[in-house]
Amino acid sequence: MTDEHFEFFLEKMGPTVHKRCVPAQSVERFRGKLPDQLLAYWEEHGWCGYADGLFWTVDPSEYQPVLEAWIAGTGFMTQDATHWKSWGI
């Protein structure tokens, strides 16, 4: 369910572009790791662009190799409070 803040965002940003439905499996994979409200937005609106592609909601799994390359050898991989650790990287 969209809240008043996201309704305002949608009103200002216009219609979505390049929408992809988010599989229930993806929502469950990130439950407890990402905010419930974000997961609700995914369920209702999918992964898509806003403002003609200026802003995007994306599948974080698609960025796992990039994230891994970016933080490899930095020490971030060993910190407990990182989301990528819970994503299986």
Distance bins in CASP14 RR format, pairs under 12 A and 6 or more apart:
PFRMAT RR
TARGET T0000
AUTHOR 0000-0000-0000
RMODE 2
METHOD distances of the structure
MODEL  1
1 7 0 0 0 0 0 1 0 0 0 0 0
1 36 0 0 0 0 0 1 0 0 0 0 0
1 37 0 0 0 0 1 0 0 0 0 0 0
1 39 0 0 0 0 0 1 0 0 0 0 0
1 40 1 0 0 1 0 0 0 0 0 0 0
1 41 0 0 0 0 1 0 0 0 0 0 0
1 43 0 0 0 0 1 0 0 0 0 0 0
1 44 1 0 0 1 0 0 0 0 0 0 0
1 45 0 0 0 0 0 1 0 0 0 0 0
2 8 0 0 0 0 1 0 0 0 0 0 0
2 9 0 0 0 0 1 0 0 0 0 0 0
2 10 1 0 0 1 0 0 0 0 0 0 0
2 11 0 0 0 0 0 1 0 0 0 0 0
2 37 0 0 0 0 1 0 0 0 0 0 0
2 40 1 0 0 1 0 0 0 0 0 0 0
2 41 1 0 0 1 0 0 0 0 0 0 0
2 42 0 0 0 0 0 1 0 0 0 0 0
2 43 0 0 0 0 0 1 0 0 0 0 0
2 44 1 0 0 1 0 0 0 0 0 0 0
2 45 1 0 0 1 0 0 0 0 0 0 0
2 46 0 0 0 0 0 1 0 0 0 0 0
3 9 0 0 0 0 1 0 0 0 0 0 0
3 10 0 0 0 0 0 1 0 0 0 0 0
3 35 0 0 0 0 0 1 0 0 0 0 0
3 36 0 0 0 0 0 1 0 0 0 0 0
3 37 1 0 0 1 0 0 0 0 0 0 0
3 38 0 0 0 0 0 1 0 0 0 0 0
3 40 0 0 0 0 1 0 0 0 0 0 0
3 41 0 0 0 0 1 0 0 0 0 0 0
3 44 0 0 0 0 0 1 0 0 0 0 0
4 10 0 0 0 0 0 1 0 0 0 0 0
4 11 0 0 0 0 0 1 0 0 0 0 0
5 11 0 0 0 0 0 1 0 0 0 0 0
5 12 0 0 0 0 0 1 0 0 0 0 0
5 37 0 0 0 0 1 0 0 0 0 0 0
5 41 0 0 0 0 0 1 0 0 0 0 0
6 12 0 0 0 0 0 1 0 0 0 0 0
6 13 0 0 0 0 1 0 0 0 0 0 0
6 16 0 0 0 0 0 1 0 0 0 0 0
6 37 0 0 0 0 1 0 0 0 0 0 0
6 38 0 0 0 0 0 1 0 0 0 0 0
6 40 0 0 0 0 1 0 0 0 0 0 0
6 41 1 0 0 1 0 0 0 0 0 0 0
6 42 0 0 0 0 0 1 0 0 0 0 0
6 44 0 0 0 0 1 0 0 0 0 0 0
6 45 0 0 0 0 1 0 0 0 0 0 0
6 50 0 0 0 0 0 1 0 0 0 0 0
6 55 0 0 0 0 0 1 0 0 0 0 0
6 57 0 0 0 0 0 1 0 0 0 0 0
7 13 0 0 0 0 0 1 0 0 0 0 0
7 14 0 0 0 0 0 1 0 0 0 0 0
7 41 0 0 0 0 0 1 0 0 0 0 0
7 44 0 0 0 0 0 1 0 0 0 0 0
7 45 0 0 0 0 0 1 0 0 0 0 0
8 14 0 0 0 0 0 1 0 0 0 0 0
9 16 0 0 0 0 0 1 0 0 0 0 0
9 41 0 0 0 0 1 0 0 0 0 0 0
9 45 0 0 0 0 0 1 0 0 0 0 0
9 49 0 0 0 0 0 1 0 0 0 0 0
9 50 1 0 0 1 0 0 0 0 0 0 0
9 51 0 0 0 0 1 0 0 0 0 0 0
9 54 0 0 0 0 0 1 0 0 0 0 0
9 55 0 0 0 0 1 0 0 0 0 0 0
9 57 0 0 0 0 0 1 0 0 0 0 0
10 16 0 0 0 0 1 0 0 0 0 0 0
10 41 0 0 0 0 0 1 0 0 0 0 0
10 44 0 0 0 0 0 1 0 0 0 0 0
10 45 0 0 0 0 1 0 0 0 0 0 0
10 48 0 0 0 0 0 1 0 0 0 0 0
10 49 0 0 0 0 0 1 0 0 0 0 0
10 50 1 0 0 1 0 0 0 0 0 0 0
10 51 0 0 0 0 0 1 0 0 0 0 0
10 55 0 0 0 0 0 1 0 0 0 0 0
10 57 0 0 0 0 0 1 0 0 0 0 0
11 50 0 0 0 0 0 1 0 0 0 0 0
11 51 0 0 0 0 0 1 0 0 0 0 0
12 50 0 0 0 0 1 0 0 0 0 0 0
12 51 0 0 0 0 1 0 0 0 0 0 0
12 54 0 0 0 0 0 1 0 0 0 0 0
12 55 0 0 0 0 0 1 0 0 0 0 0
13 45 0 0 0 0 0 1 0 0 0 0 0
13 48 0 0 0 0 0 1 0 0 0 0 0
13 49 0 0 0 0 1 0 0 0 0 0 0
13 50 1 1 0 0 0 0 0 0 0 0 0
13 51 1 0 1 0 0 0 0 0 0 0 0
13 52 0 0 0 0 1 0 0 0 0 0 0
13 53 0 0 0 0 1 0 0 0 0 0 0
13 54 1 0 0 1 0 0 0 0 0 0 0
13 55 1 0 0 1 0 0 0 0 0 0 0
13 56 0 0 0 0 0 1 0 0 0 0 0
13 57 0 0 0 0 0 1 0 0 0 0 0
14 45 0 0 0 0 0 1 0 0 0 0 0
14 48 0 0 0 0 0 1 0 0 0 0 0
14 49 0 0 0 0 1 0 0 0 0 0 0
14 50 1 0 0 1 0 0 0 0 0 0 0
14 51 1 0 0 1 0 0 0 0 0 0 0
14 52 0 0 0 0 1 0 0 0 0 0 0
14 53 0 0 0 0 0 1 0 0 0 0 0
14 54 0 0 0 0 0 1 0 0 0 0 0
14 55 0 0 0 0 0 1 0 0 0 0 0
15 45 0 0 0 0 0 1 0 0 0 0 0
15 48 0 0 0 0 1 0 0 0 0 0 0
15 49 0 0 0 0 1 0 0 0 0 0 0
15 50 0 0 0 0 1 0 0 0 0 0 0
15 51 0 0 0 0 1 0 0 0 0 0 0
15 52 0 0 0 0 1 0 0 0 0 0 0
15 53 0 0 0 0 0 1 0 0 0 0 0
16 41 0 0 0 0 0 1 0 0 0 0 0
16 44 0 0 0 0 0 1 0 0 0 0 0
16 45 1 0 0 1 0 0 0 0 0 0 0
16 46 1 0 0 1 0 0 0 0 0 0 0
16 47 0 0 0 0 1 0 0 0 0 0 0
16 48 1 0 1 0 0 0 0 0 0 0 0
16 49 1 0 1 0 0 0 0 0 0 0 0
16 50 1 0 0 1 0 0 0 0 0 0 0
16 51 0 0 0 0 1 0 0 0 0 0 0
16 52 0 0 0 0 0 1 0 0 0 0 0
16 53 0 0 0 0 1 0 0 0 0 0 0
16 54 0 0 0 0 0 1 0 0 0 0 0
16 55 0 0 0 0 0 1 0 0 0 0 0
16 56 0 0 0 0 1 0 0 0 0 0 0
16 57 0 0 0 0 1 0 0 0 0 0 0
17 45 0 0 0 0 0 1 0 0 0 0 0
17 46 0 0 0 0 0 1 0 0 0 0 0
17 47 0 0 0 0 0 1 0 0 0 0 0
17 48 1 0 0 1 0 0 0 0 0 0 0
17 49 1 0 1 0 0 0 0 0 0 0 0
17 50 1 0 0 1 0 0 0 0 0 0 0
17 51 0 0 0 0 1 0 0 0 0 0 0
17 52 1 0 0 1 0 0 0 0 0 0 0
17 53 1 0 1 0 0 0 0 0 0 0 0
17 54 0 0 0 0 1 0 0 0 0 0 0
17 55 0 0 0 0 0 1 0 0 0 0 0
17 56 0 0 0 0 1 0 0 0 0 0 0
17 57 0 0 0 0 0 1 0 0 0 0 0
18 45 0 0 0 0 0 1 0 0 0 0 0
18 46 0 0 0 0 0 1 0 0 0 0 0
18 47 0 0 0 0 1 0 0 0 0 0 0
18 48 1 0 1 0 0 0 0 0 0 0 0
18 49 1 0 1 0 0 0 0 0 0 0 0
18 50 0 0 0 0 0 1 0 0 0 0 0
18 52 0 0 0 0 0 1 0 0 0 0 0
18 53 1 0 0 1 0 0 0 0 0 0 0
18 56 0 0 0 0 1 0 0 0 0 0 0
18 57 0 0 0 0 0 1 0 0 0 0 0
18 58 0 0 0 0 0 1 0 0 0 0 0
19 42 0 0 0 0 0 1 0 0 0 0 0
19 44 0 0 0 0 0 1 0 0 0 0 0
19 45 1 0 0 1 0 0 0 0 0 0 0
19 46 1 0 1 0 0 0 0 0 0 0 0
19 47 1 0 0 1 0 0 0 0 0 0 0
19 48 1 1 0 0 0 0 0 0 0 0 0
19 49 1 0 0 1 0 0 0 0 0 0 0
19 50 0 0 0 0 0 1 0 0 0 0 0
19 53 0 0 0 0 0 1 0 0 0 0 0
19 56 0 0 0 0 0 1 0 0 0 0 0
19 57 0 0 0 0 1 0 0 0 0 0 0
19 58 0 0 0 0 0 1 0 0 0 0 0
20 26 0 0 0 0 0 1 0 0 0 0 0
20 42 0 0 0 0 1 0 0 0 0 0 0
20 45 0 0 0 0 0 1 0 0 0 0 0
20 46 1 0 0 1 0 0 0 0 0 0 0
20 47 1 0 1 0 0 0 0 0 0 0 0
20 48 1 0 0 1 0 0 0 0 0 0 0
20 49 0 0 0 0 1 0 0 0 0 0 0
20 56 0 0 0 0 0 1 0 0 0 0 0
20 57 0 0 0 0 1 0 0 0 0 0 0
20 58 0 0 0 0 1 0 0 0 0 0 0
20 59 1 0 0 1 0 0 0 0 0 0 0
20 62 0 0 0 0 0 1 0 0 0 0 0
21 27 0 0 0 0 0 1 0 0 0 0 0
21 42 0 0 0 0 1 0 0 0 0 0 0
21 43 0 0 0 0 1 0 0 0 0 0 0
21 44 0 0 0 0 0 1 0 0 0 0 0
21 45 0 0 0 0 1 0 0 0 0 0 0
21 46 1 0 1 0 0 0 0 0 0 0 0
21 47 0 0 0 0 1 0 0 0 0 0 0
21 48 0 0 0 0 1 0 0 0 0 0 0
21 57 0 0 0 0 0 1 0 0 0 0 0
21 59 0 0 0 0 0 1 0 0 0 0 0
22 28 0 0 0 0 0 1 0 0 0 0 0
22 29 0 0 0 0 0 1 0 0 0 0 0
22 30 0 0 0 0 1 0 0 0 0 0 0
22 34 0 0 0 0 0 1 0 0 0 0 0
22 38 0 0 0 0 0 1 0 0 0 0 0
22 39 0 0 0 0 1 0 0 0 0 0 0
22 40 0 0 0 0 0 1 0 0 0 0 0
22 41 0 0 0 0 1 0 0 0 0 0 0
22 42 1 0 1 0 0 0 0 0 0 0 0
22 43 1 0 0 1 0 0 0 0 0 0 0
22 44 0 0 0 0 1 0 0 0 0 0 0
22 45 0 0 0 0 1 0 0 0 0 0 0
22 46 1 0 1 0 0 0 0 0 0 0 0
22 47 1 0 1 0 0 0 0 0 0 0 0
22 48 0 0 0 0 1 0 0 0 0 0 0
22 57 0 0 0 0 1 0 0 0 0 0 0
22 58 0 0 0 0 0 1 0 0 0 0 0
22 59 1 0 0 1 0 0 0 0 0 0 0
22 60 0 0 0 0 0 1 0 0 0 0 0
22 61 0 0 0 0 0 1 0 0 0 0 0
23 29 0 0 0 0 1 0 0 0 0 0 0
23 30 0 0 0 0 0 1 0 0 0 0 0
23 42 0 0 0 0 1 0 0 0 0 0 0
23 43 0 0 0 0 0 1 0 0 0 0 0
23 46 0 0 0 0 0 1 0 0 0 0 0
23 47 0 0 0 0 0 1 0 0 0 0 0
23 59 0 0 0 0 1 0 0 0 0 0 0
23 61 0 0 0 0 0 1 0 0 0 0 0
24 30 0 0 0 0 0 1 0 0 0 0 0
24 31 0 0 0 0 0 1 0 0 0 0 0
24 39 0 0 0 0 0 1 0 0 0 0 0
24 42 0 0 0 0 0 1 0 0 0 0 0
24 43 0 0 0 0 1 0 0 0 0 0 0
24 46 0 0 0 0 0 1 0 0 0 0 0
25 31 0 0 0 0 0 1 0 0 0 0 0
25 42 0 0 0 0 0 1 0 0 0 0 0
25 59 0 0 0 0 0 1 0 0 0 0 0
25 61 0 0 0 0 0 1 0 0 0 0 0
26 33 0 0 0 0 0 1 0 0 0 0 0
26 34 0 0 0 0 0 1 0 0 0 0 0
26 38 0 0 0 0 0 1 0 0 0 0 0
26 39 0 0 0 0 1 0 0 0 0 0 0
26 42 1 0 0 1 0 0 0 0 0 0 0
26 43 0 0 0 0 1 0 0 0 0 0 0
26 46 0 0 0 0 1 0 0 0 0 0 0
26 47 0 0 0 0 1 0 0 0 0 0 0
26 57 0 0 0 0 0 1 0 0 0 0 0
26 58 0 0 0 0 0 1 0 0 0 0 0
26 59 1 0 0 1 0 0 0 0 0 0 0
26 60 0 0 0 0 1 0 0 0 0 0 0
26 61 1 0 0 1 0 0 0 0 0 0 0
26 62 0 0 0 0 0 1 0 0 0 0 0
26 87 0 0 0 0 0 1 0 0 0 0 0
27 33 0 0 0 0 0 1 0 0 0 0 0
27 34 0 0 0 0 1 0 0 0 0 0 0
27 36 0 0 0 0 1 0 0 0 0 0 0
27 38 0 0 0 0 1 0 0 0 0 0 0
27 39 1 0 1 0 0 0 0 0 0 0 0
27 40 0 0 0 0 1 0 0 0 0 0 0
27 41 0 0 0 0 0 1 0 0 0 0 0
27 42 1 0 0 1 0 0 0 0 0 0 0
27 43 1 0 0 1 0 0 0 0 0 0 0
27 44 0 0 0 0 0 1 0 0 0 0 0
27 46 0 0 0 0 1 0 0 0 0 0 0
27 47 0 0 0 0 0 1 0 0 0 0 0
27 59 0 0 0 0 0 1 0 0 0 0 0
27 60 0 0 0 0 0 1 0 0 0 0 0
28 34 0 0 0 0 0 1 0 0 0 0 0
28 36 0 0 0 0 0 1 0 0 0 0 0
28 39 0 0 0 0 1 0 0 0 0 0 0
28 42 0 0 0 0 0 1 0 0 0 0 0
28 43 0 0 0 0 0 1 0 0 0 0 0
29 39 0 0 0 0 1 0 0 0 0 0 0
29 42 0 0 0 0 0 1 0 0 0 0 0
29 59 0 0 0 0 0 1 0 0 0 0 0
29 60 0 0 0 0 1 0 0 0 0 0 0
29 61 1 0 0 1 0 0 0 0 0 0 0
29 64 0 0 0 0 0 1 0 0 0 0 0
29 83 0 0 0 0 0 1 0 0 0 0 0
29 86 0 0 0 0 1 0 0 0 0 0 0
29 87 0 0 0 0 1 0 0 0 0 0 0
29 88 0 0 0 0 1 0 0 0 0 0 0
30 36 0 0 0 0 1 0 0 0 0 0 0
30 38 0 0 0 0 1 0 0 0 0 0 0
30 39 1 0 0 1 0 0 0 0 0 0 0
30 40 0 0 0 0 0 1 0 0 0 0 0
30 41 0 0 0 0 0 1 0 0 0 0 0
30 42 0 0 0 0 1 0 0 0 0 0 0
30 43 0 0 0 0 0 1 0 0 0 0 0
30 47 0 0 0 0 0 1 0 0 0 0 0
30 57 0 0 0 0 0 1 0 0 0 0 0
30 58 0 0 0 0 0 1 0 0 0 0 0
30 59 0 0 0 0 1 0 0 0 0 0 0
30 60 1 0 0 1 0 0 0 0 0 0 0
30 61 0 0 0 0 1 0 0 0 0 0 0
30 83 0 0 0 0 1 0 0 0 0 0 0
30 84 0 0 0 0 0 1 0 0 0 0 0
30 86 0 0 0 0 1 0 0 0 0 0 0
30 87 0 0 0 0 1 0 0 0 0 0 0
30 88 0 0 0 0 0 1 0 0 0 0 0
31 37 0 0 0 0 0 1 0 0 0 0 0
31 38 0 0 0 0 0 1 0 0 0 0 0
31 39 1 0 0 1 0 0 0 0 0 0 0
31 40 0 0 0 0 0 1 0 0 0 0 0
31 42 0 0 0 0 0 1 0 0 0 0 0
31 43 0 0 0 0 0 1 0 0 0 0 0
31 86 0 0 0 0 0 1 0 0 0 0 0
32 38 0 0 0 0 0 1 0 0 0 0 0
32 39 0 0 0 0 1 0 0 0 0 0 0
32 83 0 0 0 0 0 1 0 0 0 0 0
32 86 0 0 0 0 1 0 0 0 0 0 0
32 87 0 0 0 0 0 1 0 0 0 0 0
33 39 0 0 0 0 1 0 0 0 0 0 0
33 60 0 0 0 0 1 0 0 0 0 0 0
33 61 0 0 0 0 0 1 0 0 0 0 0
33 81 0 0 0 0 0 1 0 0 0 0 0
33 82 0 0 0 0 0 1 0 0 0 0 0
33 83 1 0 1 0 0 0 0 0 0 0 0
33 84 0 0 0 0 1 0 0 0 0 0 0
33 85 0 0 0 0 1 0 0 0 0 0 0
33 86 1 0 1 0 0 0 0 0 0 0 0
33 87 1 0 0 1 0 0 0 0 0 0 0
33 88 0 0 0 0 0 1 0 0 0 0 0
34 40 0 0 0 0 0 1 0 0 0 0 0
34 41 0 0 0 0 0 1 0 0 0 0 0
34 42 0 0 0 0 1 0 0 0 0 0 0
34 57 0 0 0 0 0 1 0 0 0 0 0
34 58 0 0 0 0 0 1 0 0 0 0 0
34 59 0 0 0 0 0 1 0 0 0 0 0
34 60 1 0 0 1 0 0 0 0 0 0 0
34 61 0 0 0 0 0 1 0 0 0 0 0
34 83 1 0 0 1 0 0 0 0 0 0 0
34 84 0 0 0 0 0 1 0 0 0 0 0
34 86 0 0 0 0 1 0 0 0 0 0 0
34 87 0 0 0 0 1 0 0 0 0 0 0
35 41 0 0 0 0 1 0 0 0 0 0 0
35 42 0 0 0 0 0 1 0 0 0 0 0
35 83 0 0 0 0 0 1 0 0 0 0 0
36 42 0 0 0 0 0 1 0 0 0 0 0
36 43 0 0 0 0 0 1 0 0 0 0 0
37 43 0 0 0 0 0 1 0 0 0 0 0
37 44 0 0 0 0 0 1 0 0 0 0 0
37 45 0 0 0 0 0 1 0 0 0 0 0
37 57 0 0 0 0 0 1 0 0 0 0 0
38 44 0 0 0 0 0 1 0 0 0 0 0
38 45 0 0 0 0 0 1 0 0 0 0 0
38 46 0 0 0 0 0 1 0 0 0 0 0
38 47 0 0 0 0 0 1 0 0 0 0 0
38 57 1 0 0 1 0 0 0 0 0 0 0
38 58 0 0 0 0 0 1 0 0 0 0 0
38 60 0 0 0 0 0 1 0 0 0 0 0
38 83 0 0 0 0 0 1 0 0 0 0 0
39 45 0 0 0 0 0 1 0 0 0 0 0
39 46 0 0 0 0 0 1 0 0 0 0 0
39 47 0 0 0 0 0 1 0 0 0 0 0
39 57 0 0 0 0 0 1 0 0 0 0 0
39 60 0 0 0 0 0 1 0 0 0 0 0
40 46 0 0 0 0 0 1 0 0 0 0 0
40 57 0 0 0 0 0 1 0 0 0 0 0
41 47 0 0 0 0 1 0 0 0 0 0 0
41 48 0 0 0 0 0 1 0 0 0 0 0
41 49 0 0 0 0 0 1 0 0 0 0 0
41 50 0 0 0 0 0 1 0 0 0 0 0
41 55 0 0 0 0 0 1 0 0 0 0 0
41 57 1 0 0 1 0 0 0 0 0 0 0
42 48 0 0 0 0 1 0 0 0 0 0 0
42 56 0 0 0 0 0 1 0 0 0 0 0
42 57 1 0 0 1 0 0 0 0 0 0 0
42 58 0 0 0 0 1 0 0 0 0 0 0
42 59 0 0 0 0 1 0 0 0 0 0 0
42 60 0 0 0 0 0 1 0 0 0 0 0
43 57 0 0 0 0 0 1 0 0 0 0 0
44 57 0 0 0 0 0 1 0 0 0 0 0
45 55 0 0 0 0 0 1 0 0 0 0 0
45 56 0 0 0 0 0 1 0 0 0 0 0
45 57 1 0 0 1 0 0 0 0 0 0 0
46 56 0 0 0 0 0 1 0 0 0 0 0
46 57 1 0 0 1 0 0 0 0 0 0 0
46 58 0 0 0 0 0 1 0 0 0 0 0
46 59 0 0 0 0 1 0 0 0 0 0 0
47 55 0 0 0 0 0 1 0 0 0 0 0
47 56 1 0 0 1 0 0 0 0 0 0 0
47 57 1 0 1 0 0 0 0 0 0 0 0
47 58 1 0 1 0 0 0 0 0 0 0 0
47 59 1 0 1 0 0 0 0 0 0 0 0
47 60 0 0 0 0 1 0 0 0 0 0 0
47 61 0 0 0 0 0 1 0 0 0 0 0
47 62 0 0 0 0 1 0 0 0 0 0 0
47 63 0 0 0 0 0 1 0 0 0 0 0
48 55 0 0 0 0 1 0 0 0 0 0 0
48 56 1 0 0 1 0 0 0 0 0 0 0
48 57 1 0 0 1 0 0 0 0 0 0 0
48 58 0 0 0 0 1 0 0 0 0 0 0
48 59 0 0 0 0 0 1 0 0 0 0 0
49 55 1 0 0 1 0 0 0 0 0 0 0
49 56 1 0 1 0 0 0 0 0 0 0 0
49 57 1 0 0 1 0 0 0 0 0 0 0
49 58 0 0 0 0 1 0 0 0 0 0 0
50 56 1 0 0 1 0 0 0 0 0 0 0
50 57 0 0 0 0 1 0 0 0 0 0 0
50 58 0 0 0 0 0 1 0 0 0 0 0
56 62 0 0 0 0 0 1 0 0 0 0 0
56 63 0 0 0 0 0 1 0 0 0 0 0
58 64 0 0 0 0 0 1 0 0 0 0 0
58 66 0 0 0 0 0 1 0 0 0 0 0
59 87 0 0 0 0 0 1 0 0 0 0 0
60 66 0 0 0 0 0 1 0 0 0 0 0
60 67 0 0 0 0 1 0 0 0 0 0 0
60 83 1 0 0 1 0 0 0 0 0 0 0
60 84 0 0 0 0 1 0 0 0 0 0 0
60 86 0 0 0 0 0 1 0 0 0 0 0
60 87 1 0 0 1 0 0 0 0 0 0 0
60 88 0 0 0 0 0 1 0 0 0 0 0
60 89 0 0 0 0 0 1 0 0 0 0 0
61 67 0 0 0 0 0 1 0 0 0 0 0
61 68 0 0 0 0 0 1 0 0 0 0 0
61 83 0 0 0 0 0 1 0 0 0 0 0
61 84 0 0 0 0 0 1 0 0 0 0 0
61 86 0 0 0 0 0 1 0 0 0 0 0
61 87 1 0 0 1 0 0 0 0 0 0 0
61 88 0 0 0 0 1 0 0 0 0 0 0
61 89 0 0 0 0 0 1 0 0 0 0 0
62 87 0 0 0 0 0 1 0 0 0 0 0
63 69 0 0 0 0 0 1 0 0 0 0 0
63 70 0 0 0 0 1 0 0 0 0 0 0
63 71 0 0 0 0 0 1 0 0 0 0 0
63 83 0 0 0 0 0 1 0 0 0 0 0
63 84 0 0 0 0 1 0 0 0 0 0 0
63 87 0 0 0 0 1 0 0 0 0 0 0
63 89 0 0 0 0 0 1 0 0 0 0 0
64 70 0 0 0 0 0 1 0 0 0 0 0
64 71 0 0 0 0 0 1 0 0 0 0 0
64 83 0 0 0 0 0 1 0 0 0 0 0
64 84 1 0 0 1 0 0 0 0 0 0 0
64 85 0 0 0 0 0 1 0 0 0 0 0
64 86 0 0 0 0 0 1 0 0 0 0 0
64 87 1 0 0 1 0 0 0 0 0 0 0
64 88 1 0 0 1 0 0 0 0 0 0 0
64 89 1 0 1 0 0 0 0 0 0 0 0
65 71 0 0 0 0 0 1 0 0 0 0 0
65 72 0 0 0 0 0 1 0 0 0 0 0
65 84 0 0 0 0 0 1 0 0 0 0 0
65 87 0 0 0 0 0 1 0 0 0 0 0
65 89 0 0 0 0 1 0 0 0 0 0 0
66 72 0 0 0 0 0 1 0 0 0 0 0
66 84 0 0 0 0 0 1 0 0 0 0 0
66 89 0 0 0 0 0 1 0 0 0 0 0
67 74 0 0 0 0 0 1 0 0 0 0 0
67 76 0 0 0 0 1 0 0 0 0 0 0
67 77 0 0 0 0 1 0 0 0 0 0 0
67 82 0 0 0 0 1 0 0 0 0 0 0
67 83 0 0 0 0 1 0 0 0 0 0 0
67 84 1 0 1 0 0 0 0 0 0 0 0
67 85 0 0 0 0 0 1 0 0 0 0 0
67 87 0 0 0 0 1 0 0 0 0 0 0
67 88 0 0 0 0 0 1 0 0 0 0 0
67 89 1 0 0 1 0 0 0 0 0 0 0
68 74 0 0 0 0 0 1 0 0 0 0 0
68 76 0 0 0 0 0 1 0 0 0 0 0
68 77 0 0 0 0 1 0 0 0 0 0 0
68 82 0 0 0 0 0 1 0 0 0 0 0
68 84 1 0 0 1 0 0 0 0 0 0 0
68 85 0 0 0 0 0 1 0 0 0 0 0
68 87 0 0 0 0 1 0 0 0 0 0 0
68 88 0 0 0 0 1 0 0 0 0 0 0
68 89 1 0 1 0 0 0 0 0 0 0 0
69 77 0 0 0 0 0 1 0 0 0 0 0
69 84 0 0 0 0 0 1 0 0 0 0 0
69 89 0 0 0 0 0 1 0 0 0 0 0
70 76 0 0 0 0 1 0 0 0 0 0 0
70 77 0 0 0 0 0 1 0 0 0 0 0
70 84 0 0 0 0 1 0 0 0 0 0 0
70 89 0 0 0 0 0 1 0 0 0 0 0
71 77 1 0 0 1 0 0 0 0 0 0 0
71 78 0 0 0 0 0 1 0 0 0 0 0
71 79 0 0 0 0 1 0 0 0 0 0 0
71 82 0 0 0 0 1 0 0 0 0 0 0
71 83 0 0 0 0 0 1 0 0 0 0 0
71 84 1 0 0 1 0 0 0 0 0 0 0
71 85 0 0 0 0 0 1 0 0 0 0 0
71 89 0 0 0 0 1 0 0 0 0 0 0
72 78 0 0 0 0 0 1 0 0 0 0 0
72 84 0 0 0 0 0 1 0 0 0 0 0
72 89 0 0 0 0 1 0 0 0 0 0 0
74 82 0 0 0 0 0 1 0 0 0 0 0
74 84 0 0 0 0 0 1 0 0 0 0 0
75 82 0 0 0 0 1 0 0 0 0 0 0
75 84 0 0 0 0 0 1 0 0 0 0 0
75 85 0 0 0 0 0 1 0 0 0 0 0
76 82 1 0 0 1 0 0 0 0 0 0 0
76 83 0 0 0 0 0 1 0 0 0 0 0
76 84 1 0 0 1 0 0 0 0 0 0 0
76 85 0 0 0 0 1 0 0 0 0 0 0
76 89 0 0 0 0 0 1 0 0 0 0 0
77 84 1 0 0 1 0 0 0 0 0 0 0
77 85 1 0 0 1 0 0 0 0 0 0 0
77 87 0 0 0 0 0 1 0 0 0 0 0
77 88 0 0 0 0 0 1 0 0 0 0 0
77 89 1 0 0 1 0 0 0 0 0 0 0
78 84 0 0 0 0 0 1 0 0 0 0 0
78 85 0 0 0 0 1 0 0 0 0 0 0
78 89 0 0 0 0 0 1 0 0 0 0 0
79 85 1 0 0 1 0 0 0 0 0 0 0
79 86 0 0 0 0 0 1 0 0 0 0 0
80 86 0 0 0 0 1 0 0 0 0 0 0
82 88 0 0 0 0 0 1 0 0 0 0 0
82 89 0 0 0 0 1 0 0 0 0 0 0
83 89 0 0 0 0 1 0 0 0 0 0 0
END
